Amino acid sequence: MSIQRVGLLTAGGLAPCLSSAIGALIESYSQIAPDVEIICYRSGYKGLLLGDSFVVTPTVREKAAVLHQHGGSPIGNSRVKLTNVDDCVARGLVREGQDPLQVAAEQLQTDHVDVLHTIGGDDTNTTAADLAAYLAKHDYSLTVVGLPKTIDNDVVPIKQSLGAWTAAEQGARFFENVVAEHNANPRMLIVHEVMGRNCGWLTAATADKYRQRLNALDFLPETGLSRERKEIHGVYIPEMHFDLEQEASRLRSIMDEIDCVNIFISEGAGVDTIVQEMESRGEDVPRDAFGHYKLDAVNPGKWFGKQFAEMIGAEKTLIQKSGYYSRAARANEEDIELIKRCATKAVHCALAGDGGVIGEDEDQGNELRAIEFERIKGGKPFDTNTPWFNELLIGIHQPKGSVVEVEHA
């Protein structure tokens, strides 16, 4: 396929891969197809709808490696669902009566874009799927090639999403400092809320990375500096269902023994229960453009903190969220290697006219390929039978028996 110009956009929340993914795509095109012009849309699909873009200059191409040194997305993100017409109209992205998909498609034609690279999570790529389907239906000659960004690592059927490894590492670093707050007050309950709406992978992986960091430290128990006080005492994720009173009894024993308790909670854990409680009180729980409950309004960390604090006799409760700290980090070396492999594959697929989301396809032997858009969806559950997770539960003395039910999608 002969292509003259490609467009890039990043969308959704941040993840520690966006800046690096932009850099890797620019580097890959410069090496594989240097004559192809690259433009970037500012602020994701918002920029596409408004025609707000800029051309990647020769200087940027020459210095694209700089983007691997930074987190965030230099070209900007937004949360826009092209099929949510009312939201697009309300935000001034299209006029009343316009179809956002048509506006986006016509803008791509106006900009003479042959390939659009979307870098984002399941919402971004399902939106890309909607756009690709619209383009195909209306005979627009354009290929959409996505890259999977989500720190939840919950995109079906992709083995590993870009940025997730870094997010786990950064969340562990965050808690390494926060945990020392147990020195500030007797009977302290520290709740570490980790991002993850439907999937507990990031919470589990962050806990595992944190314990690896503990393994590298020395302790001096005679002074009160013991591993037990810095240990994780409970991990709670959406895929686990447990008896609250049973867990509180276990944690109460720990509090009585070492004067503190530290727990990791996924931001999606218990959301249905909390929403039911809020709505039973007549409260309206807001949703975003994609129909998801806004988790800052639901606040699972606060709910769990309140429930456990009363039951374990905590004198003070500290709730800390590592999400914004970890998701804006620069990609680590492990992620950069994956990002570069995916970007190279994305360019080859673009040149071949092979649309889809680039990732290791779990349904096809983890082959790195352009996965068909219709197979992409969010909410992939974390497998709680994963050996390293079971080793984690054993290491923190959280009984497997506390899990009443494990649900698999």
N, C-alpha and C positions, 0 to 999 in steps of 0.2 A: 504494500500500500504506500502510495506517495503522499506524504504529509508536509505541509509548509509551516503550519503554526499550531502550537499546543497551548492550552490554558491550564493553569493550576489554581486550586482553591483549597483552603483548609476550613473545616466547619465543626460545629459542636463545641464541647468543652475542650480545655487544653489537655495535652498529654506530653510526656517527655520524648517526643519523636517528631513533632511538627516542623520545627525549624530544621532539624537534621534531614527530614524527608524532603523538604523543599530543596535543601542543598544537594542531596543525593540525586534527585531527579535532574537538577540543572547540570550536575557533574556528569551524569549518565548520558544525557542528550549531547553534551559537549564532546564526549568521547565517542559515542556511537553514531550520532546524526548531528554533527555540528552546524549544519545549515538550517536546521529547524528552528524557527523563531519561537520564543517562549513569552507568554504574558501571564501575569498573576492578577486574579480578581481579589480586590480588597474586601475583607470581612465576609468571606465565604459566599453563600448563595445570595446574600444581600447585595454584594458587589456585582454579582452576575445579573441580578434583576435590574440594578440601577446602571449597569454599564460602566462601573467604576473599576478600571484596571490600569496596569502599567506594563511596559515592555521590559524584559530582563536585558540589561545592557551587557556589552562585552566585558566591562569592568566587573560586574556582578558575576558573570560566568567565570571569569578568571579567579575570583576570590570566593567562590561558592563554599569552599571548605570552612570558611569562617562560621557558617551557619551551624556547623556541628558543635561549636563551642557554646551555643546558647539554647535556652529553653524557650517556651512560648511559641508563638507564631508571628514572625515579623510582618506577614501580610494580613493578619487579623482573622478572627473567627466571628461567627454568629450562629444562632439556632433558628433556622428557617426551614419550614416544611413546605415544599412547593405545591403540595396538594391541599394544604390548609389555606384555602382562598381567603376566608374571613380574616385570619391572622395577618396574611400578607397585605390585605387592604388596610386593616387597622394600623399597621406599622408604616404605611405610606410607601410600600415597596412596589405595589401595582395599583392601578386605578380601579374603581368600581366597574365590574363587568369584564375585567381582563382575567385571563387564565394565566397564573404564574408560570406554568409549564410552557405555554406558548411564548410568553415574554422571554423566558430564559432561552428557549430554542432560537428565537429570532435574534436575540442578542449575540448568541454564539455564531450565528450566520453573519450578522453584521460585522463581527470581529474576525471573520474568516478563520475560525478555529476548527481544525480537523479532528483534534483529540482533546478531551477534557479529563484531567487528572483530579479526582476528588480524594482528599486525605481526611479521613474522619472515622467515626465509629459506626455502629449499626444504623443509627438514625441518618447519618450523612450518606451512607452507602445505600440504604433503602430509598432515600430521596434520589440518589443517583440512578437507582434502578427505575424509579418512576420516570425520571427524565429520559433515560435510555429507551424505555418502552415508548414514550411519547415520540421521541425522535424517529424510532423505527416505524411506528404507525403512520407518521406523516412524511416518510421518505426523506428525512433530513440525513445527509451523509456525514455522520459524525460518530466517533467511537468514544465511549466513556470507560476509563480505566481507573479503578479506585485503589487506595492503599488503606489497610485496616488500622485505625487508631482507636484504642480504648484501653484504659488502665485496668478495667474490669476483666479483660481477657475473656469476654463472653460472647464473641461473634461466632455463630455457626456457619460453616464447618471449619473454621480457621484454628489451627493448632496454637499459634502464638501471635497475639496482636502486638503491634509496634508500641513501644513505650512502657509496657506492663512490667517488664523486669526492672526497669529504672524506678518506676513508681514504688515497687515493693522495697527496693533498696533505700530509697529516700524516706519512705515511711518509717523504716527501721531506724534510720539515723535520727529522725525527728523524735521518736519515742525514747531513744537513748538519753536524750536530755530531759524530756518531760518526766521520766520515771523518777528522777531524783527529787521531784516535788514531794515525795512521801516523807522526806526529811522535815518538811515545813509544818507538819501537823500530825498529831497522833491519830490513829485509826483512819487513815486516809484511803479513800476509794478513788482510783484513777481509771477513767474510762477513755480508751483510745478508739475514737470512731474513724473507721477507714472507709474510703469510697468503695462502692459496689452496690448498685441498686438491686439487681436480681441474682448476682453471682458473688460467691464468697471467695473466689480465687485470690483476689488482691489482699483481703484480710488475712487469709491463711498464709500466703506467700510473704507478707510483711512480717507476720509473727515468726515465720521460719527464719527469715533474714535477720530479724532482731536477735533471736536465740543464737544464731551463728556468731553475731557480734559479741554476745555475752560469753561465748566459748573462748573468745580471744582475750578476755580480761582476767586479771587476778583480783582476788578479794581478801578482805581482812575481817573475818567475822567477829573477832574480839572487840572491834571498835563499832560494831553494828553494820559494817559494810559487808553484807552477805549477798550471795547470789539469790537466795530465797526472796529477799526484799525487792530485788530488781527483776525477778522472774515474772513471766506471764502466768496468771492463775486461771484464766478462762478465755476461750475463743468462741464467738457466737456469730454464725453466718446464716443467710437465708435458707440454705439447704439443710440445716439442722433444726430439729424440733426437740425441745427439752422441757423437763419439768422444772418450772421456775423455783418452786419451793425446795426441791431436791438440790438444785444447784446453789441456792442461797444458803442452805445448811452446810454444804461443802465449803463455800467461800467464807461463811461465818467462822468455821474452825480455823481457816487460814488467817483470818483477821485476828482472832483471839491469840493465835500463836506468834505471828510476826508483826502485828500492828499495822498492816497495810494489805491492800488487794489491788492487783492490776489486771484489767480485762481488755480484750480487743473485741470490737463489735463492728460488723459491717453496717453501713448506713442503710441497707435495705432489710436488715434483720427486724422482724416483727412489725413491718410497716402496715400490713393488713389489720393487725390487732390494734395498732395505734390509731389508724384512720377510723376504724369502727368506733373507738372510744371518743374521738374528736367529733365525729358526726352524730353520735348519740347525745352529745352536749349541744348540738345545734350549730357546731362550727363548720364553716365552709372550707374545705381543703383545696387550695389552688393547684392547678395543673399547668404544665408548660405547653408549647405549641404542638408537641407530639403526644399529648394526652397523659404524660407521666405526672404523678403527684410530685410537687416541689418538696424535695426532702428537707430543705432548710425550714419549711413550715411544719413538717411532720416531726423532725428532730428526734430520731431514734436514740441517739446517744444520751440525750437528756432523759428520755423515758426510761431507758434501762438503768441509768444512774439513779433515778428516783426510786425505782422498784427495788433494786439491790441495796441501796443505801439504808433504807428502812429495815430491810430484812437481815442485814449483816451487822447492823449497829455502827455504821460509819459515822464518824464525827464530822468529817468534811468530804465532799465529793468534788473532784476535778474532772471536767470533761474537755478533752482536747481532740481536735480534728486535724489530721495531717494532710487532707486532700489537696488544699491549695498550695501547700508547701511542696508536695511530691509531684503534682501534675504539671507544675511549671518548671521543673528541673530540666537541665540539659540531658540528653541521652547518654547512658553509659556505654562502655565499649561493646558489651554484649548486644545491646540494642542497636548500636550503630552498624555492627556487622550485619544484623538481620535487615535493617533499613536499607543498606546499600544493596544487598542481594535482591530485595523486593523492588527497589527502584530500577535496577538493571533489568529485571524481568518485566517490569511495567513498560519500560521503553521498547523492549523487543516486542511485547504484545501490542503496544500502540502502533508500531511500524507494520505489524502483521494484520492490523484491524481486528484484533482479538480482545473484545471488551469483557469486563468483569472486575472482580476484586482480587488483587494479588495476595496470595497467602498459601501456606502449606495446607493442602486439602486433606482433612482427616478421613474423608470418605474415599480418598484415592491414594492411600499409602503415604500421606504427608508430602505428596508431590507439590513443589512450588509452581503454581499455575494461576491463570486468570479464572477464578471461580465464578460461575454463572450468577448473575445478579439475583435471579429468582430463588437461588439456594441460600442467599445471605439473610440471616435474621439475628436479632439480638437475644439475650436472655439465656445463653448456653449455661447450664448449671455446672458448678464445680463438682467434680467427682470426689465425694468425701471418703471413698475407699482408696484414694491415691496413697501409696505407701508412705511418702514423706509426711503427709498430713496425719496419718495414724501414728507415725513416730513422734510427731509434734504433740499430739494429745497425750501419748504415753509419757513423754518428757515433762509435761506440765501437770501430770497426774489428774487430767480431766478424764473421767471414766467414759469409755465408749458406751457403756450402758446408760449414760445420761441422755443419749440420743434415742428418742422414741421412734422417730420415723425419718427416713431419708428419701426425698423425692427426686426423681430424675425425669427431665423432660423428654 
